[in-house]
Amino acid sequence: MPNHVYGIIVINNMGTPRRGVLQYAPTGNGLRSPSQTIGSIIRGFKSSVSKQINLIREIPGLPVWQRNYHDHIIRNERELNEIREYIRNNPLQWDRDDENPKNV
């Protein structure tokens, strides 16, 4: 969808858990977050992407993202496959989306 992003974060066992969350959580591109929460990982991602988008648009400081995020814990392979399928097929719904400028 042109108006939002989906992602699946995989947290590997890379060390001793601290307070129930691993100290480092890798992202798919090899970046690592020293944070101890999913929220910090998302915040860092949004910050980095916002800076790049605003550099390209030449509009520093302009908000890019909605506040907060929606998360879901994937508990098994079946759920993972269903979510992957949803992510693959979701852009096909853009023509009917209420936020599509063609539908406003």
N, C-alpha and C positions, 0 to 999 in steps of 0.2 A: 504494500500500500504506500502511496506517495506521502501520506500524512502520519505514518508511524512506523516503528521498527520492532521487529521480533528478534529475540535471541535466546539461545539456550546456553546457560553457564554450567560448565562441568567443573566440579570441585574434586580434584584428585587428592588422595592421601599423600601429602608431600612432607609430612612432619608430624610433630606432636600437636594434637588439637589443643587449643586454648579456649576456655570458656565455651566449648561446644562447636567452635568454628575454627577451621584451619587458618594458620597464620598467613599463608599465601594462597591465593586462588588464581590460577592461570586463565587468561582469556585465550580465545582461539588463535590470536595472532602472535602468541608468545609473550605478550605483555604480562607483567605480574603486579599484583596489588599488595602492598604490605599491610593493608587494612584487615580488619577482622570481621567485617560485615558485608553482606550482599549490597546493602545500601551505599556503603563507601565505594564499592566497585562500580555500581551504576552511576554514582555522583562523579567519579573520576572519568568514566567513559563519556558522560554528557558534557563535562567540562572540556575535555580534550576535543571532542567533535564540534562543540559550539565554537571554540576558538578557530578551528580550521574553516568552518562554514562562514563565520563572520569575516575572516581574512579574505576568503574568495569573494564574498559579497561586498567587501569593503565597508562594512557596517559594524565596527567594534562594539561589543557590549550588548547587542540586541539579543533578547531572549529567543531561544530556538526550541526549547523543549517545554512540555507541560510540566507542572509541578508533580513530583512523586512518580510512581511507576506501579505496574501491576505484576505481581509475581505468583508463581505456582510451583510447588514442589512436585517434581516428576518422580513417582515412586516405583515404577516398573517399566519394563521394555514395551509393553502394550501402550501405556500412556505416552511414552516417548515417541512411538511410531504415530499415534494419533495426533500429537502436537506437531510433529514434523509435517504430516499430511495437511493439517490446518494451515500451517505457515506457507506451504507450497501453493495451496489453492486459494488462500485469502485474497491475493491481488485480483483474482477474477471477479471479485465482488465490488471492485471500485466503481464501476458504472452505476451501481445501485446505492452507493454510500451517501448518507445525508450530508457529509462534509465535502463531497465532490463539488467543486464550483459549478459544474454543469447542472447539478440538481438543486441548487439554491434558488 
